[in-house]
Amino acid sequence: MRLRRILGLPLAAATLAGMSAIGAVSAGAASSPDISRDDCTAAGGQIVGRPYAGDYCTLPDGTTSPIT
């Protein structure tokens, strides 16, 4: 019983650390990359200015990306 308790805590900590690392990677992959003005217009997008946030490209599929 004591051995199970001793091994259980590091296993639980390792599981939580692995889940948080996977979450960080998937969140980074989900964010849209920056796009240039030329690439935006070539893809059929529209450049939209947002107050205090700069210019963004709105693509026909509804995604938005910051303009670099």
C-alpha positions, -999 to +999 in steps of 0.1 A: +000+000+000+028+024+009+047+016-023+015+024-044+012+058-026+049+066-032+047+058-069+013+074-074+023+110-067+051+112-092+030+094-118+001+119-113+026+148-115+041+135-148+007+130-163-004+166-155+029+179-169+024+160-201-011+172-205-001+208-200+027+205-226+003+190-251-022+218-245+005+245-250+016+229-283-020+226-296-027+262-286+003+274-306-008+254-336-043+268-335-033+304-336-031+319-370+002+331-384+009+367-395+003+375-431+015+403-454-008+428-472+001+413-505-006+377-494-039+388-479-052+404-511-039+375-532-058+351-511-090+371-516-089+386-481-099+420-469-077+443-448-095+456-417-082+482-393-090+477-356-087+505-331-056+499-308-050+465-324-036+474-358-045+460-392-059+425-397-066+404-427-100+388-429-100+358-452-131+345-471-133+315-447-138+338-417-103+335-402-083+366-392-046+371-391-025+401-380-008+420-408+030+421-407 
